[in-house]
Amino acid sequence: MDFRLILGHCGVWEKVREKVLAAQTVEKIIEVFRPIAYYGEKFLRAPATLLEAIEHRDFPKRNFERQIAFIADSLAADGRVTARRSREICRAERAKANYDPDQFLPSWQERQADIGRRRR
């Protein structure tokens, strides 16, 4: 599930941001997301993980987009691992996606040109 999409583009974070940041307990997190029809239930799967994420010392205090990214990465594992481990997994997967194993290999044309030079 794409929590970034739900929080950002669907406007959920805009609606609940102040209440979530003020929440001190899992019950308060549940109370905030329960009234939000369809999207609220997605966040109710792991309210303790969400609370752990917003209480983390690295949680962005002011930047709206970074808050969304931090929460989305923290909840990506649906509470099966800690918020921190979820962020680490997301970071590792993004690094893999950006890594092209063929980037250091010569292109097909370069290999063919090299073969042609060797034949001469």
CORNOR-V100605 format. One record per residue. N is the residue number from 1. SS is DSSP state (H for helix, E for strand, L for the rest). PHI is phi in degrees with one decimal (* if undefined). OMEGA is omega in radians with two decimals (NA if undefined). Layout:
N&SS&PHI&OMEGA + N&SS&PHI&OMEGA
This chain:
1&L&*&-3.09 + 2&L&-98.1&-3.14 + 3&H&-66.6&3.10 + 4&H&-62.5&3.14 + 5&H&-63.8&-3.12 + 6&H&-64.3&-3.11 + 7&H&-68.5&-3.04 + 8&H&-85.8&-3.01 + 9&H&-72.1&3.12 + 10&L&-84.8&3.03 + 11&L&78.8&-3.11 + 12&H&-66.1&-3.10 + 13&H&-63.0&3.11 + 14&H&-60.1&-3.09 + 15&H&-77.5&-2.98 + 16&H&-111.2&-2.99 + 17&H&-51.2&-3.07 + 18&H&-61.8&-3.12 + 19&H&-68.6&3.14 + 20&H&-66.7&-3.13 + 21&H&-65.1&3.12 + 22&H&-85.4&-3.08 + 23&L&-65.5&3.13 + 24&L&-112.5&-3.07 + 25&L&-134.1&3.09 + 26&H&-62.8&3.14 + 27&H&-60.7&3.11 + 28&H&-67.5&3.09 + 29&H&-61.2&3.12 + 30&H&-61.3&3.13 + 31&H&-60.8&-3.13 + 32&H&-70.3&-3.02 + 33&H&-88.5&-3.10 + 34&H&-56.8&-3.10 + 35&L&-70.5&-3.11 + 36&L&-81.2&-2.98 + 37&H&-34.3&-3.00 + 38&H&-71.7&-3.02 + 39&H&-72.9&-3.10 + 40&H&-59.0&-3.11 + 41&H&-65.6&3.10 + 42&H&-63.8&-3.11 + 43&H&-84.7&3.14 + 44&H&-81.3&3.11 + 45&H&-68.0&-3.08 + 46&H&-143.6&-3.11 + 47&H&-64.4&3.13 + 48&H&-67.0&3.10 + 49&H&-67.0&3.09 + 50&H&-63.3&3.11 + 51&H&-63.3&3.09 + 52&H&-60.0&-3.11 + 53&H&-66.1&-3.08 + 54&H&-73.9&3.09 + 55&H&-90.1&-3.11 + 56&L&-67.4&-3.08 + 57&L&-65.0&3.14 + 58&L&-88.7&3.14 + 59&L&-63.5&-3.13 + 60&L&-63.2&-3.06 + 61&L&-82.7&-3.02 + 62&L&-117.7&-3.00 + 63&L&-73.5&-3.08 + 64&H&-58.2&-3.09 + 65&H&-66.6&3.12 + 66&H&-68.7&3.06 + 67&H&-62.8&3.11 + 68&H&-60.3&-3.13 + 69&H&-62.9&-3.13 + 70&H&-62.8&-3.14 + 71&H&-67.4&-3.13 + 72&H&-60.3&3.11 + 73&H&-67.2&-3.14 + 74&H&-67.7&-3.10 + 75&H&-95.0&-3.04 + 76&L&-57.7&-3.12 + 77&L&-90.9&3.10 + 78&L&53.5&3.07 + 79&L&80.9&-3.14 + 80&L&-75.3&3.05 + 81&L&-132.9&3.13 + 82&L&-67.9&3.12 + 83&H&-60.1&-3.13 + 84&H&-63.7&3.13 + 85&H&-63.9&3.10 + 86&H&-61.4&3.11 + 87&H&-64.7&3.12 + 88&H&-63.4&3.12 + 89&H&-63.7&3.13 + 90&H&-60.9&3.14 + 91&H&-61.7&-3.14 + 92&H&-65.5&3.13 + 93&H&-67.1&3.08 + 94&H&-64.7&3.12 + 95&H&-64.5&3.11 + 96&H&-65.3&-3.11 + 97&H&-65.0&3.14 + 98&H&-83.3&-3.12 + 99&L&-87.4&3.09 + 100&L&-109.0&-3.08 + 101&L&-63.1&-3.13 + 102&L&-89.3&-3.05 + 103&L&-64.9&-3.12 + 104&L&-98.6&3.10 + 105&L&-87.9&3.10 + 106&L&-66.5&3.14 + 107&L&-69.5&-3.14 + 108&H&-57.7&-3.13 + 109&H&-62.5&3.12 + 110&H&-64.0&3.11 + 111&H&-65.7&3.13 + 112&H&-65.2&3.12 + 113&H&-64.8&3.13 + 114&H&-64.8&3.11 + 115&H&-63.7&3.12 + 116&H&-62.3&3.12 + 117&H&-67.0&-3.13 + 118&H&-69.6&-3.11 + 119&H&-72.7&-3.07 + 120&L&-74.8&NA
